[in-house]
Amino acid sequence: LFPGAADYMGLWSPLGSLVAIELKTPRGRQSPDQQQFQALVTRTGGYYALVRSHADVDTVLQQLRTGPT
């Protein structure tokens, strides 16, 4: 795909844009390519999340489903 692409990616219909989720271990850090990919996603109106567990992925998806609070 793209150097540094996130672990989970898709189009979120209500947002109409790319959603990218990067899963890292508790002490894991993004590579420079991953930081550039994050900047690209956010610069083009997408949503990017860096999470530390699969439970965090579920939380992000739930927040996207319910919208801003």
Secondary structure, DSSP 8 states (H G I E B T S, - for coil): --TT--SEEEEETTTTEEEEEEE--TT----HHHHHHHHHHHHTT-EEEEESSHHHHHHHHHHHHH---
